[in-house]
Amino acid sequence: MKPPTTITELRQQPRPRLMENYFYYIAVVLFVTATIKIISAFGSARILTTPDPVFGLTYRWLYACVALIELFVAFAGLFRVTTDATNLMLFTWLGGCFLIYHSAVYMMNAPEPCGCLGRATDWWPWLGRHYSSVTFSFAITMVAGSFLFLSNEKYKS
């Protein structure tokens, strides 16, 4: 059997099971987080009109923009819009963006907005209490998992 030479041939190759599970995991979590961001963006919490300390956009616009990016990356990975290597690089890029953003907020020592403004996640109290640790853990998983697949000869397309 000759090795694949075109992007279409690469996309048609079956993925190893572990990689397939990883792609599904990342895509599902990105779909869920994008949905949460979209629901939050349409909410009525006053914090949504407050500017984000890093980008200066209101949280409402920031959530909407990030949700669109997450949906694009999830669709690309799940439906094999590009090669697996490109999808893994997209996962790495997005996870890296999450890590850089949260590091920037931490290094800026940006104060938490006043609780009196409400939280974008008021509709789901558990998430509000665990948001930072959940997003940080997921970003690490995106970056580390993608690097592992990209660096392992067994999984190269």
C-alpha positions as CSV (number, residue, x, y, z in Angstrom):
1,M,0.0,0.0,0.0
2,K,1.5,3.3,-1.0
3,P,1.8,6.1,1.6
4,P,-0.8,9.0,1.3
5,T,0.4,11.9,-0.8
6,T,-2.5,14.4,-0.7
7,I,-4.4,16.0,2.1
8,T,-7.5,14.2,1.1
9,E,-5.7,10.8,1.3
10,L,-4.3,11.8,4.7
11,R,-7.8,12.8,6.0
12,Q,-9.2,9.4,4.8
13,Q,-6.7,7.4,6.8
14,P,-8.1,5.9,9.9
15,R,-6.8,7.4,13.2
16,P,-5.3,5.2,15.9
17,R,-7.9,4.6,18.6
18,L,-6.2,6.6,21.3
19,M,-5.9,9.6,19.0
20,E,-9.5,9.3,17.9
21,N,-10.6,9.3,21.6
22,Y,-8.4,12.3,22.2
23,F,-9.9,14.2,19.3
24,Y,-13.5,13.4,20.5
25,Y,-12.6,14.4,24.0
26,I,-11.2,17.8,23.0
27,A,-14.0,18.4,20.5
28,V,-16.8,17.6,23.1
29,V,-15.2,19.8,25.8
30,L,-14.8,22.6,23.3
31,F,-18.4,22.3,22.2
32,V,-19.5,22.3,25.8
33,T,-17.4,25.3,26.8
34,A,-18.5,27.2,23.7
35,T,-22.1,26.5,24.6
36,I,-21.5,27.8,28.1
37,K,-19.8,30.9,26.8
38,I,-22.7,31.6,24.4
39,I,-25.3,31.1,27.1
40,S,-23.3,33.3,29.4
41,A,-22.9,36.0,26.7
42,F,-26.7,36.2,26.3
43,G,-27.1,36.4,30.1
44,S,-28.1,39.5,32.1
45,A,-25.2,39.6,34.7
46,R,-23.8,43.1,34.9
47,I,-20.3,41.8,34.7
48,L,-20.9,41.1,31.0
49,T,-20.7,44.8,30.3
50,T,-17.4,45.2,32.2
51,P,-14.2,45.3,30.2
52,D,-11.8,42.4,30.3
53,P,-8.4,43.4,31.8
54,V,-6.3,41.8,29.0
55,F,-8.2,42.7,25.8
56,G,-10.4,45.6,26.9
57,L,-13.4,44.0,25.3
58,T,-16.5,43.6,27.4
59,Y,-16.8,40.0,28.7
60,R,-20.0,39.6,26.6
61,W,-18.0,40.2,23.4
62,L,-15.0,38.2,24.6
63,Y,-17.1,35.2,25.4
64,A,-18.8,35.4,22.0
65,C,-15.5,35.6,20.1
66,V,-13.8,32.9,22.0
67,A,-16.9,30.6,21.6
68,L,-16.7,31.0,17.8
69,I,-13.0,30.1,17.8
70,E,-13.7,27.1,20.0
71,L,-16.4,25.9,17.7
72,F,-14.2,26.2,14.7
73,V,-11.4,24.3,16.3
74,A,-13.8,21.6,17.6
75,F,-15.4,21.2,14.1
76,A,-12.0,21.0,12.4
77,G,-10.8,18.3,14.8
78,L,-13.9,16.3,14.8
79,F,-14.8,16.4,11.2
80,R,-11.2,16.2,9.8
81,V,-11.3,19.5,8.0
82,T,-7.5,19.3,7.8
83,T,-4.8,16.7,8.5
84,D,-4.4,15.3,12.1
85,A,-1.1,17.1,12.5
86,T,-2.8,20.4,11.6
87,N,-5.6,19.7,14.0
88,L,-3.2,18.9,16.8
89,M,-1.4,22.2,16.1
90,L,-4.8,24.0,16.3
91,F,-5.4,22.3,19.7
92,T,-1.9,23.3,20.9
93,W,-2.4,26.9,19.7
94,L,-5.8,27.3,21.4
95,G,-4.6,25.6,24.6
96,G,-1.5,27.9,24.5
97,C,-3.8,30.9,24.1
98,F,-5.8,29.9,27.1
99,L,-2.7,29.4,29.2
100,I,-1.2,32.8,28.1
101,Y,-4.5,34.6,28.8
102,H,-4.8,33.2,32.3
103,S,-1.1,33.8,32.9
104,A,-1.5,37.4,31.8
105,V,-4.5,37.9,34.1
106,Y,-2.5,36.5,37.0
107,M,0.7,38.5,36.2
108,M,-1.3,41.7,35.8
109,N,-2.7,41.0,39.3
110,A,-6.0,42.0,37.9
111,P,-8.6,42.2,40.6
112,E,-11.7,40.0,40.4
113,P,-14.6,42.1,39.4
114,C,-17.0,43.0,42.2
115,G,-19.3,40.1,43.1
116,C,-22.1,42.7,43.1
117,L,-21.9,42.6,39.3
118,G,-22.8,38.9,39.3
119,R,-20.9,36.2,37.4
120,A,-21.4,35.1,33.9
121,T,-21.7,31.5,35.3
122,D,-24.3,32.5,37.9
123,W,-26.7,30.1,36.2
124,W,-24.4,27.2,37.1
125,P,-22.9,27.7,40.6
126,W,-20.6,24.7,40.6
127,L,-18.8,26.0,37.5
128,G,-18.5,29.5,39.0
129,R,-16.6,28.0,42.0
130,H,-14.3,25.8,39.9
131,Y,-13.9,27.7,36.6
132,S,-10.2,28.6,36.9
133,S,-9.0,25.1,37.8
134,V,-11.2,23.4,35.2
135,T,-10.1,25.7,32.3
136,F,-6.4,25.5,33.4
137,S,-6.5,21.7,33.5
138,F,-8.2,21.5,30.1
139,A,-5.7,23.9,28.5
140,I,-2.8,21.8,29.9
141,T,-4.5,18.6,28.5
142,M,-4.9,20.3,25.1
143,V,-1.2,21.4,24.9
144,A,0.4,18.3,26.5
145,G,-1.8,15.8,24.7
146,S,-1.2,17.4,21.3
147,F,2.6,17.6,21.9
148,L,2.6,13.9,22.8
149,F,0.8,12.9,19.6
150,L,2.9,15.2,17.4
151,S,6.2,14.0,18.9
152,N,5.4,10.3,18.8
153,E,6.3,8.6,15.5
154,K,3.5,6.0,16.0
155,Y,0.8,8.7,15.5
156,K,2.3,10.7,12.7
157,S,0.2,10.9,9.6
